[in-house]
């Protein structure tokens, strides 16, 4: 069991306080994701931006409420994300910040590319996107059809489509994965900055996590300068796919943190409102909370594994698979605990019930996670 002490304990307590502000925005952002623009100067938005930005690229103006002790600590990110998600996961995803694109740029970008990327985010009003998933192909990078074609003058033209891309339609800079040829080594990542010729994006109608502004993107000859191609300074085997795998191993744990935070939020909400209902709202609360806490512990262990060996994803997949299941089960329990009309009488609980189902589709569905877990077990990662 991992006990939070010292700096991690302070981080958990600080982000727990910030979660209250996120919860105040939850229903507003769920009804209209653009309402988030009025909240961008808040302390919690600055915290989300700073937490995902390497120290050397953070803008001047004072340290964030909790400054990470080192860059790229998955454990620190998970500790903070669980507590923030107890406020509202959808509001977190609506905040501008590096997110998935930032991880890809850290793994694949040169110093100059990282400086450019994080410089674009310094105003605190620029969303990012990570475009991997395609229609009919999901997030299977080996099957993507989006392509980069030479433009004859040293740059590239981007052609293709992406779907279910968080903040895609409102993003100011992001990472797009595409092919320069047919081999696995031809899969590359490029930074793209819309608006641009040939670029179009539209929001998708969503049931859960509406604040994430999931979108469909189309590229019809979008010009991409050669200096925006990530990984040129790396060996060929450590360019596109290598960076994507490391990014997914990290983000699966963080998606799990969103799910567990939502489950804990439901527990907190039921405990708070059980005195206001004639039904026995506390029935099963201890058991449900214990399961959520156990899922949190598994996430902590997976985060430590990512920090030690980011190339190995067995435990990340297992933790994400477990966390998403716990979130759905807890949301359904919460609705039953507060009575037949609970989803009408408690709009926030109704929102979390929708959101809990969305985590299943982020960074790989449950079936994909099961495949990865089985492969990792066969390769001995379970005993590592």
C-alpha positions in Angstrom: 0.0 0.0 0.0 1.3 3.4 -1.0 0.9 6.0 1.8 1.1 9.7 0.8 3.6 11.6 2.9 5.4 14.9 2.7 5.1 16.6 -0.6 2.6 14.2 -2.1 0.3 14.6 0.9 0.4 18.4 0.6 -0.3 18.1 -3.1 -3.4 15.9 -2.4 -4.7 18.4 0.2 -4.1 21.4 -2.1 -5.8 19.9 -5.1 -8.7 18.7 -2.9 -9.4 22.4 -2.1 -9.2 23.4 -5.8 -11.7 20.7 -6.7 -14.4 22.7 -5.0 -14.0 25.4 -7.7 -14.2 22.8 -10.4 -17.4 21.4 -9.0 -19.0 24.9 -9.1 -18.5 24.9 -12.9 -19.6 21.3 -13.6 -23.2 21.7 -14.7 -22.4 25.0 -16.5 -19.7 23.5 -18.6 -21.7 20.3 -19.2 -24.5 22.5 -20.7 -22.2 24.7 -22.7 -18.5 23.9 -23.1 -17.8 27.4 -24.3 -18.8 28.7 -20.8 -15.3 27.6 -19.8 -13.9 30.7 -21.4 -15.2 32.8 -18.5 -13.2 30.7 -16.0 -9.8 30.7 -17.7 -8.2 33.2 -15.3 -9.0 31.1 -12.3 -6.4 29.7 -10.0 -7.4 26.1 -10.8 -7.0 26.6 -14.5 -3.5 28.0 -13.9 -2.8 25.0 -11.7 -3.8 22.6 -14.5 -1.7 24.4 -17.1 1.4 24.6 -14.8 1.1 21.0 -13.7 1.5 19.8 -17.3 4.3 22.2 -18.2 8.0 21.5 -17.6 9.4 24.0 -15.1 11.8 25.6 -17.6 8.9 26.4 -20.0 6.5 27.9 -17.4 5.6 31.5 -17.9 6.8 34.1 -15.3 4.3 35.4 -12.8 4.8 33.2 -9.7 4.7 29.5 -8.9 1.6 27.4 -9.2 -0.1 26.4 -5.9 1.7 23.1 -5.9 4.9 23.0 -8.0 5.9 19.5 -9.0 9.2 18.3 -7.6 10.3 17.0 -11.0 9.0 16.9 -14.5 7.1 14.0 -16.0 6.2 12.4 -12.6 3.2 10.2 -13.4 2.6 9.5 -9.7 2.3 13.2 -8.9 -0.1 13.7 -11.8 -2.3 10.8 -10.6 -2.4 12.0 -7.0 -3.5 15.5 -8.2 -5.9 14.2 -10.8 -7.8 11.9 -8.5 -8.5 14.8 -6.1 -9.4 17.3 -8.8 -11.8 14.7 -10.4 -13.6 14.6 -7.0 -14.6 18.1 -8.0 -15.6 17.2 -11.6 -13.7 15.3 -14.3 -15.5 17.1 -17.2 -14.4 20.5 -15.9 -10.7 19.3 -15.7 -10.9 18.2 -19.4 -12.4 21.6 -20.3 -9.3 23.5 -18.9 -6.6 24.5 -21.4 -3.3 22.7 -20.9 -0.7 20.4 -22.5 -2.6 17.2 -21.9 -1.9 14.3 -24.3 -0.3 16.5 -26.8 2.2 17.8 -24.2 3.3 14.2 -23.4 3.9 13.5 -27.0 5.9 16.6 -27.5 8.0 15.8 -24.4 8.8 12.4 -25.7 9.3 13.3 -29.4 10.0 17.0 -29.6 13.4 18.7 -29.8 14.2 21.5 -27.4 13.1 24.1 -30.0 9.9 22.3 -30.7 9.1 22.0 -27.0 9.8 25.7 -26.5 7.5 26.6 -29.3 4.7 24.3 -28.1 4.7 25.4 -24.5 5.2 29.0 -25.6 1.9 28.9 -27.4 0.2 27.8 -24.1 1.6 30.5 -21.9 -1.4 32.8 -22.3 -3.6 30.2 -20.5 -6.3 30.4 -23.2 -5.0 27.9 -25.8 -6.4 24.4 -25.9 -4.4 21.5 -27.3 -5.4 18.3 -29.1 -3.9 14.8 -29.7 -5.2 13.3 -33.0 -4.7 9.6 -33.3 -8.2 8.0 -33.6 -9.7 7.6 -37.0 -13.2 6.7 -38.3 -13.6 2.9 -38.6 -10.0 2.3 -37.2 -10.2 3.5 -33.7 -6.9 4.3 -32.0 -4.9 1.5 -33.7 -1.9 3.4 -34.9 -0.8 0.6 -37.2 -4.0 1.0 -39.2 -4.2 4.8 -39.6 -4.7 6.2 -43.1 -4.0 9.9 -42.5 -0.9 10.7 -44.6 1.9 13.3 -45.0 2.9 13.9 -48.5 5.9 16.0 -49.6 4.9 19.4 -51.0 8.0 19.7 -53.2 9.6 22.5 -51.3 10.8 20.7 -48.2 7.5 20.6 -46.2 4.5 18.4 -46.2 0.8 18.4 -47.0 -1.5 16.6 -44.5 -4.5 14.6 -45.7 -7.0 12.5 -43.8 -9.6 12.5 -41.0 -9.6 12.0 -37.2 -12.5 11.5 -34.9 -13.2 11.7 -31.1 -10.4 14.2 -30.6 -10.6 16.1 -27.3 -10.7 19.9 -27.8 -10.0 19.4 -31.5 -12.4 21.9 -32.9 -11.2 24.7 -30.6 -7.5 23.7 -30.2 -4.8 26.2 -31.1 -2.0 23.7 -31.4 -1.8 19.9 -31.3 -0.2 16.7 -32.4 -1.4 14.7 -35.4 -0.2 11.2 -36.2 0.1 10.3 -39.9 2.0 8.1 -42.4 4.8 9.1 -44.7 4.9 5.6 -46.2 3.6 2.1 -45.6 5.9 0.6 -43.0 5.4 0.9 -39.2 8.5 3.2 -39.1 6.7 5.6 -41.4 4.2 6.6 -38.8 5.1 10.1 -37.6 3.8 12.9 -35.4 3.6 16.5 -36.5 2.6 19.7 -34.7 -0.3 21.5 -36.4 -1.6 25.0 -35.6 -5.1 25.7 -36.8 -6.6 27.6 -38.4 -4.8 26.6 -41.6 -5.7 26.1 -45.2 -7.4 22.8 -45.7 -8.2 22.4 -42.0 -11.8 21.9 -40.7 -13.1 20.7 -37.4 -16.6 20.2 -35.9 -17.8 19.3 -32.5 -19.5 16.0 -31.9 -22.7 15.6 -29.9 -21.7 13.8 -26.8 -23.6 12.3 -23.8 -20.8 12.4 -21.3 -17.8 14.6 -20.6 -19.1 17.3 -22.8 -16.6 19.8 -21.5 -13.9 17.8 -23.4 -15.3 19.1 -26.7 -14.7 15.9 -28.6 -14.4 16.7 -32.3 -14.0 15.4 -35.8 -11.1 16.8 -37.8 -10.5 16.8 -41.6 -7.3 17.6 -43.4 -7.3 18.5 -47.1 -3.8 19.4 -47.9 -3.0 21.2 -44.7 0.5 22.7 -45.0 3.0 21.5 -42.4 6.5 22.9 -42.2 9.4 20.4 -41.9 10.4 21.8 -38.6 7.0 20.7 -37.2 7.8 17.0 -37.8 8.6 15.5 -34.4 11.3 13.1 -33.7 13.8 14.0 -36.4 16.6 14.2 -33.8 15.8 10.6 -32.6 16.7 7.2 -34.1 14.1 5.9 -36.6 12.8 3.3 -34.1 12.1 6.0 -31.5 10.1 8.4 -33.5 6.3 7.9 -34.1 5.1 4.7 -32.5 7.5 4.7 -29.6 6.3 8.1 -28.5 2.7 7.1 -28.9 3.2 4.0 -26.7 4.9 5.9 -24.0 2.2 8.6 -24.1 -0.6 6.0 -23.9 1.0 4.1 -21.0 1.1 7.4 -19.0 -2.3 8.7 -20.0 -4.2 5.4 -19.3 -3.2 5.8 -15.7 -4.4 9.4 -15.7 -7.7 8.4 -17.3 -8.0 5.9 -14.5 -7.5 8.7 -12.0 -10.3 10.7 -13.6 -12.5 7.6 -13.2 -11.6 6.9 -9.6 -12.0 10.5 -8.7 -15.5 10.4 -10.1 -16.3 7.3 -8.1 -15.1 9.0 -4.9 -17.1 12.1 -5.8 -20.2 9.9 -6.0 -19.4 8.4 -2.6 -18.9 11.9 -1.1 -22.2 13.1 -2.7 -24.2 10.2 -1.3 -22.7 10.6 2.1 -23.6 14.3 2.1 -27.2 13.8 1.0 -28.1 10.6 2.8 -29.6 12.7 5.7 -31.8 14.5 3.2 -33.6 11.4 2.0 -35.8 8.9 3.7 -34.0 6.1 2.0 -31.0 4.5 3.6 -28.5 6.2 1.4 -25.6 4.9 3.4 -26.3 1.2 2.5 -23.1 -0.2 1.0 -21.3 3.1 1.2 -18.3 1.6 3.1 -18.0 -1.2 0.7 -18.2 1.0 -2.4 -15.8 3.5 -1.0 -13.3 0.7 -0.1 -13.4 -0.6 -3.7 -12.7 2.9 -5.0 -9.8 3.3 -2.6 -8.4 0.0 -3.7 -8.6 1.2 -7.3 -6.7 4.3 -6.3 -4.0 2.2 -4.8 -3.6 0.2 -8.0 -3.4 3.5 -9.9 -0.6 4.6 -7.6 1.3 1.4 -8.2 0.8 1.7 -12.0 2.0 5.3 -11.9 5.2 4.3 -10.0 5.8 1.6 -12.7 5.4 4.3 -15.5 7.9 6.5 -13.7 10.4 3.7 -13.5 9.8 2.1 -16.9 7.5 4.1 -19.2 7.8 1.5 -22.1 6.0 -1.2 -20.1 2.2 -0.8 -20.1 0.9 -4.0 -18.4 0.0 -2.4 -15.1 -1.3 0.9 -16.7 -3.8 -1.1 -18.7 -4.9 -3.2 -15.7 -5.3 -0.1 -13.6 -7.3 1.7 -16.2 -9.5 -1.3 -16.9 -10.3 -1.6 -13.2 -10.9 2.1 -12.6 -13.4 2.5 -15.4 -15.4 -0.4 -14.2 -15.4 0.9 -10.6 -16.6 4.3 -11.8 -19.6 2.9 -13.7 -20.6 0.5 -10.8 -20.3 3.3 -8.3 -22.4 5.8 -10.3 -25.1 3.2 -10.6 -24.9 2.4 -6.9 -25.2 6.1 -6.1 -28.3 6.5 -8.2 -29.9 3.6 -6.5 -28.8 4.7 -3.0 -30.6 8.1 -3.3 -33.9 6.7 -4.6 -35.9 6.1 -7.8 -36.0 9.8 -8.7 -32.4 10.5 -7.8 -31.2 11.3 -11.4 -34.0 13.9 -11.7 -33.6 15.4 -8.2 -29.7 15.4 -8.3 -28.5 16.9 -11.7 -24.8 16.5 -10.6 -25.2 12.8 -9.9 -27.0 12.4 -13.2 -24.1 14.1 -15.0 -21.5 11.9 -13.2 -23.5 8.8 -14.2 -23.1 9.9 -17.9 -19.5 10.8 -17.5 -18.6 7.5 -15.9 -19.5 5.6 -19.0 -17.2 7.9 -21.1 -14.0 6.7 -19.5 -14.4 3.3 -21.1 -13.6 4.9 -24.5 -10.6 7.1 -23.6 -7.1 5.8 -24.5 -8.4 2.4 -25.4 -11.6 0.5 -24.6 -11.9 -2.3 -22.1 -11.4 -5.0 -24.8 -8.2 -3.3 -25.9 -7.0 -3.1 -22.3 -7.7 -6.8 -21.8 -5.6 -7.7 -24.9 -2.7 -5.6 -23.5 -3.0 -7.1 -20.1 -3.0 -10.6 -21.6 0.0 -9.8 -23.7 1.9 -8.3 -20.8 1.1 -11.3 -18.6 2.5 -13.7 -21.2 5.6 -11.5 -21.5 6.2 -11.6 -17.7 5.3 -8.0 -17.0 3.0 -9.1 -14.2 6.0 -10.2 -12.1 8.2 -7.3 -12.9 
